[in-house]
Amino acid sequence: MKQGIPTMPAKLVAECIGTFILSFTVVNNIQAGSNLAALSIASSLMIGVYCTGSVSGGHLNPAVTLGLFLAGKLGGPGGAIPVVEALLYFVSQLVGATLANLAASFIWTTSLGGEGDAGMMRHVHGSLGSDSFPAWRVFEGEVIYTLMLVFVVLNVATCNDMPGGNSYFGLAIGFVIAAAASAEGNVSGTCLNPAVTFAILINNFSKNISQIPVYWGAQILGSILAVMFFYGCRIHLFKGSQFVSMGSKLLAEFLGTFYLVITVYLVVVQSVYAPVISVVGIAASLMCMIYALWNVSGGNFNPAVSLGLLLTGNLPAKDFALYVLAQLLGGLAAVGFGSLMQPQWHVALAASGNSQANAMAHGSMAAVSGAEVFYTALLVFAVLNSAVRDAPNHYFALIIGFSIVVGGVAVGSLSGGAFNPAVSLSLFFAGLFQSEKEVAAEALLYPASELVGGALAAGAFMLINMTKDYEAQESSDSESDGA
């Protein structure tokens, strides 16, 4: 189909329809109460972004529009958005959310016989805030993951990392929701979007209106912070350069590891109450941040991955040391912020005695070590083959992220499925900070096993990539034929 430049009405209708798809799915999942709600909502955002991206940019979220507007004002790679256009986008998104709420309310309060309920919205529930957490913890959760969402959008949708455009932008944007809902859905409900918040607000206006400053304030702040971190990681693009500084690389490694570890931490502290798709949420946090930052630092976010790259000659020794430091600092920052959000629940790598912490390790030391060695090796092997040898492609982060699903489901009941020294050491220190009784042997066993796994993956990678010089072979064959 021949494509022209979309008109402004086309853009606004696209934003309205895309936000309707997302908000309609959110409200329906609130009514249904499904254990797979996070997957459904993440998928609806992914679909909406892919369907409207080439028309309006697929914002579907005032916080995203704000972030793109601010980044454009700073001279970002996505270009400037006029003020009037941004304001019209806001209105279209709120209209889409309102229509979605009305439509969902109708289908949930209409009998099979077709007789509508005169009090159409009185049976439809949906509340902002939390009975179990104070407003400032709700605020923290919304800030942290709105920041992640807008940050991922800015990186995958504006930076042209892949010549000709990438095919993964909608996947990366949508599945931020799976990560966020798994981690802090029990705290704030994971709105991350003023339009979605508005759709829930009008379900019970009198009860929810007092929560609007908390939610919208957090989402606006998260958007602003996302632009700041985006600038820090992509400052070379703002300056019209292709050279990525070491400072930007280290910030990227810090942020990527932060989001992986805080998602792991917030899932682990929920213990048996964690969502059933929490392992997908953890995988999504890794996948989304790799897609966002691979062209800045390589998207390692794991000392075992960095070791594998070092041993195969794909990462200089000096960079390796700095990367590992940034990763460990990112992990420690993550458990700090995680413990602020969930202070009543403690987490430890391996607990003993009368500890009340939710521990990751449940198997024997041999079982823990074997599980961590093999599945860390699988993860690093996936990195080396999909992101190094077979690059460029559009599936690499999906393969890497879902290595976590493979290992987490297979051996999560034994070792907890860390597969990353930054994760395991961060959880160990979390236990120490919270005065839990840690088992020091396991604390050393985890990172040691994971680093062994990284080295084994490097060895396996080099074995399957032994090649011969075909030109030299052909020359040798010709000489043999001539003789």
ABEGO torsion letter per residue (X at the ends): XBBBBBBAAAAAAAAAAAAAAAAAAAAAAAAAGBAAAAAAAAAAAAAAAAAAAAAAGGAGBAAAAAAAAAAAAAGBAAEBBBAAAAAAAAAAAAAAAAAAAAAAAAAAABBAAGBBBABAAAABBEBBEBAABBAAAAAAAAAAAAAAAAAAAAAAAAAGABBGEBAAAAAAAAAAAAAAAAAAAAAAGGAGBAAAAAAAAAABAAAAAAAAAAAAAAAAAAAAAAAAAAAAAAAAAAAGBABBBAAAAAAAAAAAAAAAAAAAAAAAAAEAABBAAAAAAAAAAAAAAAAAAAAAAGGAGBAAAAAAAAAAGABBAAAAAAAAAAAAAAAAAAAAAAAAABAABBBBABBBEABABBBABABBAAAAAAAAAAAAAAAAAAAAAAAAAAOBBAAAAAAAAAAAAAAAAAAAAAAGGAGBAAAAAAAAAAAAAAGBBBBAAAAAAAAAAAAAAAAAAAAAAAAAABBBBAAAAAAAAAAAAAX
